C-alpha cells in the first residue's frame, strides 16, 4: 500500500519535525470573507468531526508565537471567523514536535477599496492530514472528506492530494523539498499565504482531486465537455452544485516516482487540458530552490 507515496520523516537534531509526507486540501475563493464566513466555519467543523477535537491543539498568535488552544481560544476563533473583516488563522497539531494536522485560513474583504490594487487576491483555506489517516481509513473516506470540506465553499479552484509538509520558514527545508520534488511529481508544495494574493482565477497543476469552479469550468465547456477530453483509466469527473466539478485521478493519490518510470500519465493528460489556465509562480525561494527550478517543477507534467 505504501507504493502510492514515499515515507518521508525528517527531523532536526532536537527532535522537531522538518519534513514529512502528508495530505493537503486547499481551496481558493473569489468572494469577500463576509460572504463565505459561515461556509468556512462549516468546513472547519466537518474537519474537526473527522479528525477529532484534540487533533488541533496549537495556534500561532499575532506575533508568530505558538500558543495552546483551549476552549476560550476556540470560542474566539469561531467568533472572529464570523465577525472579523480580515481573519487569519494558522492552527496546528497538538504535538509540538510534528505537524500532522493543520488548518489555515486567509480571509480578505474582497471588493473593498483597500484591495483595489490586488486584483488577484482570494480568500483561501487549507486542511492537513497525515498519510497515516489515509492508510487507516482508506482512500474512499479521504475522498468523501474532501468533497464534504469543499461543499460549503464557492471555490474557483481547489486541490486535494499528497504534499510536502514542512517548516519551510526554516533554513534547509526548501532544499530538502527541492531534492525530492522532481522524483515525486504527484506531491504538491503548498504555499497558501503567497497564493492567496496571486492565484486569481487561474489554477495550479493537477492533484489527485482537482476542484474547478467558475470561470475556468465554464471556459472548458462545463463538466460534460471536460469529461470528454479525459480518457485515462480511473479518471472521473463529478459535477457539484453551484456550477462546480471535481476531477479525480484514480482510486488512490499517487506521488509517482520518475526513477521507477511512474510518470503519472493521467496527471499529464489533465495538465495538458488545463494548460491555458495554469498559474506560473514568481516565488523566489533563494538558493535552496532556484527560480528556474520552480518554473520547471510547475511544468513537470507538461515538459
N, C-alpha and C positions, 0 to 999 in steps of 0.2 A: 504493500500500500504506500510505502514511502517513496516510490518511484516518481510520484507526482511533484515532489519538491525536495530540495536538499535540506538536510538538517543543519541549520546554522545557529550556533550558540557560542558567541564570542563575548568574553568578559574581560574587564580590566583586572589588574592585579589585586585591587581592593575588593573584587567580587561583584562590582556593579556591571550589569549587562550593557554591552556596547552595541551588539547587533544580533538579530535573530530573524528567522523566517516567521511570517505572520500572515494573517488575512486582513485586508483593509476594504472598507466600504466608504466611498466618498461621493457626495452629491453637490452639484453647483446649481444655484437657484437665482434666476434674474428677477426676483421680486424683493421689495423692501421687507426688512425684517418684520415689521409690524403686521404685514400681510400673511406671513408664514409662521409666526411665533408658535401658535398652538400646534401646527403640524410638526415643527421641530421638537417641541416638548413631547408630543405623542410618540415620535420615533425614539426619543431617548427613553421613554418609559417602556417601549417594546424591547429595546436593547437590554435594559435592566432586568426585565422579566426573563429574558433568555439567559443572561449570564449570572444572575443572582445579585441581590442588593449590596453584597460586600465586595464584588469584583472591583469596583472603583472605590478607592479609599484615600486618594490624594488629589490635590489640585494645586495649580500654580497661581499664586496671588499676583497683584498688580506689579510688584517689584520683581517678579520672576522666581520667587522662593516657593518651594514645595511645602504645602501645609496639609494637615489631616482633614479629611472630610467627615463631618459629624452631622447630626440631624439639623442643627442650626444652619450650617453651611448649605445643606441640601435645600432647605426652605428658601434661603437667599438665592440660590442658583435658579430654582424654579420660578421665583418671583421676578428675577431680573430677565429671565428668558421671555416672560410675558410682557414686562413693562419697560425694559431699558431700550434705548434707541440704538446703541452700539454694543450689544452684548458679545463678549469674547470669553470663551471658556476653554480650558485645557485640563481635563480630568484624566487621572492615570490609575494604574493598578495599585491595589492596597500594598503590594510588596514594594519596598524601597530599593530593591536590588535588580528588578527585572520588569520591563514593560510588556505585559501580555494583553491587558485590556486597556481601552482608552476611548475617550470621547473628546472631540474638538469641534468648536463652533465659532465661526466668524460672521457675526450679523452686521448688516450695514443698512442705513436709511437710504436705499437707492431712490433716485429721482429727486433728491433734495439738492439745493444749491451747493452745499458743501462737497458734493461728489460730482459736480458738473465737469470737472477736469479728469474724471476717472471713468471713461465710457465703457471699460471692460470689467468693471467691478461686479462682484456677485456675492451673495451670501453663500457660505459653504459649510458643510457638516461632514464629519468623518467619525467612523467607528472602527475599533480594532478588536480582533480575536486572535488567540494563539492557534497555530495549526493543530495543536492537541485537541482543540474543540472540534475540528473537522474529523479527526480520527475517532473521537469518542461518539459523535452524533451522526456522522456521515454527511456526504455532500448534499443530499436532498434536504436535510434540515437546515444546512447553511444557506442553500439557495432559497428556501422558504423564508428564512430570516431576512435575507437581503431584500426580497420582494415586500415583506412586511415593513421594513425600515423605509423603503422607497415610496410606499403607497401614499403616506400623508404629505409628501414633498412634491411641489410642482417644479421638478428639476428640468433644466435644459440638457444636462448631461450628468452621468454618474457611472461609476465603475465599482466592481467587486471582484476581488481575486487575491492572489498571492502578492506579497510585497515585502521589501526590506524594511524592517522595523528597528531603527537605531537612533542613538543620541547624536544626530547629525550636527549638532552645535559643538560637539567635542572634536578636538584635533584628532585626525586619523580615521574617523568613522567614515567619511565620504571616500577616503582611499580604500577602505575595506569593501565598500559597496562597488567602487569602480573596478576592483579586482575580480568581482563576481558577476556583475550585471550583464555582461555580454555573453557569458556562458549560459545564464538562465534568463532568456528573454521574456518569459512569462511572469517574471517578478517585477512589480512596479516600484518606483521610487517616489512616494507621495510627498507633496510639499503644499499642504492645504493653504497656509497663510499666503505664500507667494502667489499661488494660482488664483486665489480668490480675488486678486486685484487685476489679473491679466488674462484669464481664460476667455472672458466674454461669452460669445455664443459658439465658440469653437469646441472641438472635442479632443481628447487625448487618445493615444494609441489603444488598441484593444486590450481588454482584460477578459477573464473568464466570463464575467457578466458585464455587458456594456449597455448602459441605460441611455436612451435617446429620447429627448423631448423636442420642443419647438425652439428654433426654426429648423434645425437640421433634419429631423424626421420628415417634416413636410417637404423640404427640398429634395429629399431622397425619394419622394413619391409615396410616403406612408409605409406602414408595416408590410403590406402586401407586396409592394414593389421591392422593398428591401429583401424580403424573403426570397423573391425570385432571383436575386443576384448572389445568393449564398448557397453553395451546393456541397460543402464539406460534410462528411458523415458526422452526425452528432450535433451539428449546429441547429439551434432552434430560434425562432423569432416569435415572441409572445407580445400581443397587444396589451396595453394597460389603459385604464381610464384616463381621460384628460389628454388625448392625442399623444400618448407616450408608448414606448415599447422597450423591450429588453432582448438583447441577443445573448444567448448562452452558448459557449463554445465547448461542447462535450459534457459528460456527466461529472467530471472532476475538474477543479482548477489544475493547471499544469504549468510548471516552471519551465519545461523544456530543458534541453541540455545539448548545446551545439557540439560539445566534444563527443557526444554519443550519437550525433546525427538527428536529434529530436528538435527540429526547427519550427514546429508548430504551424503546419500549413493552414489550418483553419483560422488562426490568428492573422496570418499573412493575407488570406483572402479578404477578411473583414477590413484589414488596414488599407488594402487597395480600394475598397468601396468607399471608405471614409476619408481617403487622402485629400480631397478638395477642402475638407473642413478641419483638417488636423492643425492643432496648435503647435508651434515651434518655440521653444523656450529661449529666453535671453539670460537665463540664470548663470551667474559666474560663481562656480564653487572653488575657484582658485586652482592651485597646483594639484590638489587632491583629485580633481575631476575636471580636466581641461574643457573649455567651452566647445572645442571641435569634437570632443568625445560625447558631450551632451547631445549635440545635434546628431551624431552617428547613432547614439542609443535611441533617440526618438524615432529614427528611421530604420530601426533594427528589423522591422517586419516588411520593409519596402525595398531596401537595397540588397 
